Amino acid sequence: MINWDTVTTSAITALIVALSVEYFAKPRLEARKERILELLRGRRELKAALISMSVATSILTIELSLDMKPAAYQALRDEQTRQYQRLWEQIQQMVDNIGRYAGPYVWKARDLVIQYVLCLYTVMMSTRTRAEKAATIQSLIKPMAAVMDAAPPWFFWRMPAQIRAWGEVNRLIAAAMQDIPPASER
């Protein structure tokens, strides 16, 4: 014999729970998922930007020699001009979207990303030669990539390397900014 009161109570309870989840919990979960995905996208984009800048600076640090054949000299010079333009556009884009790149990080890490991006921008605006700018930026890329390669906290053996890289980034930022005159002297 079927107890219809129990079946009805179960069906109404299932309906209420399903509708509650659908209208109250699910939108919040979807919004949270989107925020998390956006943060992860920002981290990936910053890593991709570092790789792109690494390629550009590697080409910019190749020394042009007058001993080269004229066609090779001109081709390398044209490529260096193109890579310099790409590097400049990449850094401008990083400055324009600094919140997207720094947003995924918290506290001191966010401050470091902001300092890093502003340092890159300042170096590009400086009066250094293209090769000097490229060498300075290239020296900043590897330690910053090590800092950003944040392993989960249970990978405690990675922490000393990240702490060293963090100190190296701070030291290199200070050195890169050292020959830039303060605003009061300009």
C-alpha positions in Angstrom: 0.0 0.0 0.0 1.4 3.4 -0.9 1.2 6.2 1.6 0.4 9.2 -0.6 1.1 11.7 2.2 4.7 10.6 2.2 5.0 10.7 -1.6 3.4 14.2 -1.7 5.7 15.5 1.1 8.8 14.1 -0.6 7.8 15.6 -4.0 7.1 19.1 -2.5 10.4 19.0 -0.5 12.3 18.0 -3.7 10.6 20.8 -5.6 11.4 23.4 -2.9 15.0 22.3 -2.6 15.5 22.3 -6.4 13.9 25.7 -6.9 15.9 27.2 -3.9 19.2 25.9 -5.3 18.3 27.1 -8.8 17.2 30.6 -7.8 19.4 31.4 -4.8 22.5 29.2 -4.6 23.3 28.7 -8.3 23.6 32.3 -9.3 26.1 33.0 -6.5 28.1 29.9 -7.4 28.2 30.9 -11.1 29.4 34.4 -10.2 32.1 33.0 -7.9 33.2 30.6 -10.6 33.5 33.6 -13.1 35.5 35.6 -10.6 37.9 32.7 -10.0 38.3 32.1 -13.8 38.9 35.8 -14.4 41.7 35.8 -11.7 43.3 32.7 -13.2 43.0 34.3 -16.7 44.9 37.4 -15.4 47.7 35.2 -14.0 48.0 33.3 -17.3 48.1 36.5 -19.3 50.8 38.0 -17.1 52.9 34.8 -17.6 52.3 35.0 -21.3 53.3 38.6 -21.3 56.6 37.7 -19.6 57.3 35.1 -22.2 56.5 37.5 -25.0 58.7 40.2 -23.5 61.5 37.6 -23.1 61.5 36.8 -26.8 61.5 40.5 -27.7 64.3 41.4 -25.4 66.4 38.5 -26.6 66.2 39.8 -30.1 66.9 43.3 -29.0 70.0 42.4 -27.2 71.6 40.9 -30.3 74.5 43.2 -31.3 74.5 44.5 -34.8 77.9 44.2 -36.5 79.1 46.1 -39.5 80.9 42.9 -40.5 77.5 41.4 -41.3 76.2 41.2 -44.9 74.1 44.3 -45.6 71.0 42.3 -46.2 71.4 40.4 -42.9 72.2 43.6 -41.1 69.1 45.3 -42.5 66.9 42.3 -41.7 68.1 42.1 -38.1 67.7 45.9 -37.7 64.2 45.7 -39.1 63.3 42.8 -36.8 64.8 44.6 -33.8 62.7 47.7 -34.6 59.6 45.4 -34.9 60.4 43.7 -31.6 61.0 47.0 -29.8 57.6 48.2 -31.0 56.0 44.9 -29.8 57.7 45.2 -26.4 56.6 48.9 -26.0 53.0 48.0 -26.9 53.1 45.0 -24.5 54.2 47.1 -21.6 51.7 49.9 -22.4 49.0 47.2 -22.5 50.2 45.9 -19.1 50.1 49.4 -17.6 46.6 50.0 -19.1 45.3 46.7 -17.6 47.4 46.7 -14.4 44.3 45.9 -12.3 43.8 42.7 -14.4 47.4 41.6 -13.8 47.7 42.6 -10.2 44.2 41.7 -9.2 44.8 37.9 -8.8 47.4 38.6 -6.2 47.0 39.7 -2.6 48.8 42.0 -0.2 52.6 42.2 -1.0 52.4 40.2 -4.1 49.9 42.6 -5.6 52.3 45.5 -4.7 55.2 43.7 -6.3 53.3 43.2 -9.6 52.3 46.9 -9.6 55.9 48.0 -8.9 57.2 45.6 -11.6 54.8 46.8 -14.3 55.5 50.5 -13.4 59.3 49.8 -13.4 59.0 48.3 -16.9 57.1 51.3 -18.1 59.6 53.7 -16.5 62.5 51.8 -18.1 60.8 52.0 -21.5 60.3 55.8 -21.1 63.9 56.4 -20.0 66.6 57.8 -22.2 68.5 54.5 -22.3 69.4 52.9 -25.6 67.1 50.1 -26.9 69.7 47.5 -26.0 70.1 48.9 -22.5 66.3 48.9 -22.0 66.1 45.3 -23.3 68.9 44.1 -21.1 67.3 45.7 -18.0 63.9 44.3 -18.8 65.4 40.9 -19.6 67.1 40.8 -16.2 63.8 41.4 -14.5 61.8 38.7 -16.3 63.3 35.5 -14.9 63.1 36.3 -11.2 59.6 37.7 -11.6 58.5 34.5 -13.4 59.9 32.6 -10.4 57.9 34.7 -8.0 54.7 34.3 -10.0 55.2 30.6 -10.3 53.4 30.2 -7.0 53.2 26.6 -6.0 50.5 25.5 -3.5 51.5 26.1 0.1 52.2 22.4 0.8 55.1 22.6 -1.7 57.2 24.1 1.1 60.5 23.2 -0.6 59.7 25.9 -3.3 59.4 28.7 -0.8 63.1 29.4 -0.4 63.5 29.8 -4.1 60.5 32.1 -4.3 61.7 34.2 -1.4 65.2 34.6 -3.1 63.5 35.5 -6.4 61.3 38.0 -4.6 64.4 39.7 -3.1 66.0 39.6 -6.5 63.1 41.3 -8.2 63.0 44.0 -5.5 66.8 44.5 -5.9 66.6 44.7 -9.7 63.6 47.1 -9.6 65.6 49.4 -7.3 68.7 49.2 -9.6 66.6 49.8 -12.7 65.0 52.9 -11.1 68.3 54.2 -9.6 69.4 56.1 -12.7 65.9 57.6 -13.3 65.9 61.1 -11.8 63.2 61.9 -9.2 60.4 64.1 -10.3 61.8 67.0 -8.3 65.0 67.0 -10.4 63.3 66.9 -13.8 
